[in-house]
């Protein structure tokens, strides 16, 4: 545990000092990547550790995003109040959706989560007078202040994103090394055997959904506050697929996998779009190659082949 903690703290330190050498462009990109990696961490707890494949995780990201954004925009909440409200709201949404979705298994679970996500997306569009629908809401710079810190400032925004990412990363590391995390892995590998050993599998699964959804909601709230925009596109199907791709690329069930996957995916799209308008073809080919030759993900392959102690 001590070795793993030192390694992950080292990664955080590297990210801390990278800010000094980044241009404004890459500084903004990495602030966005860190927030999206938090979203990936949330998804990884459900899929990578528990083995539950959700196709509707954008619902939880959007729950935090809209809870924070609308509370600031319509109710005049401060950033700290909006963050607390969004965390509580995301946890409640996760509890309700998890309770209902866990009445199904396998493919049915995937379809149910997708349906809930689509319902949320359509509600955002239907109540456009309140949510502003596809147009979205822009949070004014004057309202994006936390303890006298202007979160729209690129440097402060980067360090704020890093703090959120660091806390979620270390929490994920704790889960991976805890007895709770080991039970989740046991459920992923063989849920019937875990049930026979006396574990309340449904309760563990529900706990994983609540933790996963809450972390995803934190990512959504952070994104809205740090970047000042809340829009319906974040509740659409692609934002349920993105975290799955990040986790698969980086390595499902690895702590740093979502970060590696998010960096790879973000810059792959960024550079491919500079080459051609049909950049998704390049992205698709690259993803196919990684899937074929690194089936466990980039970090997952390293763990399997060389470093089995990587969490």
Buried (B, 14 or more C-beta within 10 A) or exposed (E): EEEBBEBBBEBBEEBBEBBEEBEEEBBBBBBBBBBBBBBBBBBBBBBBBBBBBBBBBBBBBBBBBBBBBBBBBEEEBBBEBBBBBBBEBBBBBBBEBBEEBBEEEEEEBBBBBBBBBBEBBEEBEEEEEEBBBEEBBBBEEEBBBBEEBEBBEBBBBBBBBBBBBBBBBBBBBBBBBEEBBEBBBBBBEEBEEBBEEEBEBBEBBBBBBBBBBBBBBBBBBBBBBBBBBBBBBBBBBEBBEBBBBBBBBBBBBBBBBBBBBBBBBBEBBEEBBEEEEEBEEBBEEBBEEBEEEBEBBBBBBBBBEEEEEBB
